[in-house]
């Protein structure tokens, strides 16, 4: 087990390094001279040169990469073009709202999806099972931002039940905060819920035809015990994997969803930075998000191995 | 298991090797099959419908999609403006029709590019094992960026326009194609007839083109339909956040992005373009599910 954990950790190192390389070179692809964004059009050549030197643009690219990556490892992601705020600080400031949003989305997805998946599996071809098929199809076909807009149209504009946009910190007013999080949470969690429900259904179906389930049944255990005690436990690992994948997709999904609800999180930081062409912030945020995704995958793989002792890395 | 001696809430399949989503009773299987086929037909119909709209947009459109008419801003749907007008008085119906062209153009271009590049990478990685390690670490790195994030990063660097959207999405999906093709190649190259062809001195080119490519096509075809659906969704999302096709081009994402600001006065700007995205993506997904059942029953 320890060997597996160590190996799995080591595999993430080249992936993270590659993520760093990609993020760095993407920004180098930018056509034009980045200094154009910070010097006024009538700056003298000397002023431009000073800015270039301060930004390190005079160094060759491999040196710049080494410098940049060294700084990244020390937690220095550079400074925003606007307002001179360190990138890490901007990111950490908008992180909590996004984390709350992800928690709400994931909780809604799991609470809805797993029971639906179980019922569809044990009552195959019932109306619940058939509606699951439709639910899954719509889940993968509906643009999440459009779902968000429809929810705003229905529940905010027409019914007035929930606020249409913004965020309130739960420390300040928990009930109001939750009301702000419900619609974006549904929007963000919907497609994940569809995937989790489908995986729960097929994992349960797989387990239900194993011999030990038949044994459990034939020795007279009640259905409830068989389903929740024996079957669900063994259907766990694949469901867990899909939940992990959902977490990763929530991170990128929030970029688009936050715009719908004018939600002050990581997604809006990324979108605003793209519109302002604030490259240090784009670069730093992407690096942190990709890093978080790699970590989520690591955690999923490790817990998978913990839950299912048959799984070993080789 | 309707004839089971005891009431059994869990319908066990009659044979353990029955595929997992198949129902147990014969009648159920037939009903399900018909239902499936009908859904495939529906998917095919919706996909063709969208392609026709995309191709015929210039003739279907009743107005120029870019023509502004400030006196007729935010008009509700009427005989003159079938879906109403936007905040510049542009005809929404014409913009939605032309939006289909943008989506389909981007979608098919992404499918073509990502499939060609992905197949080459996958074939090389699977057949010439020396390249496998480096190519697969490369795809791992690209796939570490979740969802449309890699595309966002590329567009942030290159600037938002339609060609860059195609490029960015192709780079995002090519690694997924490469993974699937590689897996296929790895299993096919071990088959006896391929080993026989290698042993009898067939050239690499001939073996890859004659034996490996044709036999690894099915999953790639299925995957490319899903990439088409994903690319259409992604294009809409990218345009919506301002990283995709730039305004005033009538892409569905743009229309929604601009229309969302007038949700109170003009909800039609939010409703109609979204319905078209959903029809297009739903149709293609249904078609993809059907193709998967037909071409690749193991998946």
Contacts between the chains, C-beta under 8 A, distances in Angstrom:
chain1	res1	chain2	res2	distance
A	14	B	137	5.9
A	14	B	141	8.0
A	15	B	137	7.5
A	15	B	140	5.4
A	15	B	141	5.9
A	15	B	144	5.6
A	16	B	144	8.0
A	18	B	137	6.6
A	18	B	138	7.3
A	18	B	140	7.2
A	18	B	141	3.1
A	18	B	144	7.4
A	19	B	141	5.9
A	19	B	144	5.1
A	19	B	145	7.4
A	21	B	141	7.5
A	22	B	141	6.0
A	22	B	142	7.0
A	22	B	145	7.6
A	22	B	150	7.8
A	22	B	153	7.8
A	23	B	153	6.9
A	26	B	153	5.0
A	26	B	154	6.2
A	26	B	156	7.6
A	26	B	157	4.7
A	27	B	157	5.7
A	28	B	157	8.0
A	29	B	154	7.8
A	29	B	157	4.5
A	29	B	158	6.2
A	30	B	157	4.8
A	30	B	158	7.4
A	31	B	158	7.3
A	31	B	159	7.1
A	122	B	9	5.6
A	122	B	10	5.3
A	123	B	9	7.0
A	124	B	11	5.7
A	124	B	23	6.2
A	124	B	24	8.0
A	125	B	23	5.6
A	125	B	28	6.0
A	125	B	32	7.5
A	137	B	282	6.6
A	137	B	285	6.4
A	137	B	286	7.2
A	138	B	278	7.8
A	138	B	282	7.4
A	140	B	229	7.6
A	140	B	281	7.8
A	140	B	285	5.9
A	141	B	229	7.2
A	141	B	278	5.7
A	141	B	281	4.3
A	141	B	282	4.0
A	141	B	285	5.4
A	142	B	278	5.7
A	142	B	281	7.8
A	143	B	233	5.4
A	143	B	236	5.3
A	143	B	237	6.3
A	143	B	240	7.9
A	143	B	274	6.8
A	143	B	277	5.3
A	143	B	278	7.4
A	143	B	281	7.6
A	144	B	237	7.8
A	145	B	236	7.9
A	145	B	237	6.2
A	145	B	240	5.3
A	145	B	256	7.1
A	146	B	236	7.9
A	146	B	256	6.5
A	146	B	270	7.8
A	146	B	274	3.8
A	146	B	277	6.5
A	146	B	278	7.3
A	149	B	256	6.8
A	149	B	260	5.6
A	149	B	263	7.0
A	149	B	270	4.9
A	149	B	274	7.0
A	150	B	270	7.3
A	150	B	271	7.7
A	150	B	274	7.0
A	152	B	263	6.5
A	153	B	263	5.8
A	153	B	267	5.6
A	153	B	270	6.1
A	153	B	271	7.7
A	157	B	263	5.9
A	157	B	264	5.8
A	157	B	267	7.5
A	202	B	20	6.1
A	202	B	21	7.1
A	205	B	20	5.4
A	205	B	21	7.6
A	206	B	20	6.1
A	208	B	10	5.3
A	208	B	12	7.0
A	209	B	12	5.7
A	209	B	13	6.0
A	209	B	16	6.2
A	213	B	10	7.9
A	214	B	12	7.6
A	223	B	9	5.6
A	223	B	10	7.5
A	227	B	10	7.8
A	248	B	146	4.5
A	248	B	147	7.9
A	249	B	146	6.0
A	249	B	147	5.6
A	251	B	146	5.7
A	251	B	147	7.8
A	251	B	149	7.8
A	252	B	145	7.8
A	252	B	146	4.3
A	252	B	147	3.2
A	252	B	148	6.0
A	252	B	149	4.6
A	253	B	147	6.4
A	255	B	148	7.4
A	255	B	149	7.1
A	255	B	152	6.7
A	255	B	241	6.7
A	256	B	148	7.6
A	256	B	237	4.8
A	256	B	240	6.3
A	256	B	241	5.7
A	259	B	240	7.0
A	259	B	241	5.4
A	260	B	260	7.2
A	270	B	152	6.8
A	271	B	241	4.8
A	271	B	242	6.8
A	271	B	243	7.6
A	273	B	156	7.7
A	274	B	152	6.9
A	274	B	155	7.5
A	274	B	156	4.7
A	274	B	241	7.5
A	274	B	242	6.8
A	274	B	243	5.3
A	275	B	242	5.5
A	277	B	156	7.6
A	279	B	156	7.6
A	282	B	153	7.1
A	282	B	156	4.9
A	286	B	145	7.2
A	286	B	149	6.5
A	286	B	152	7.7
A	286	B	153	5.1
A	289	B	145	7.8
A	289	B	146	7.4
A	289	B	149	6.2
A	290	B	144	5.1
A	290	B	145	5.1
A	290	B	146	7.6
A	290	B	149	7.1
A	293	B	144	6.0
A	293	B	145	7.3
A	293	B	146	4.8
A	294	B	144	5.4
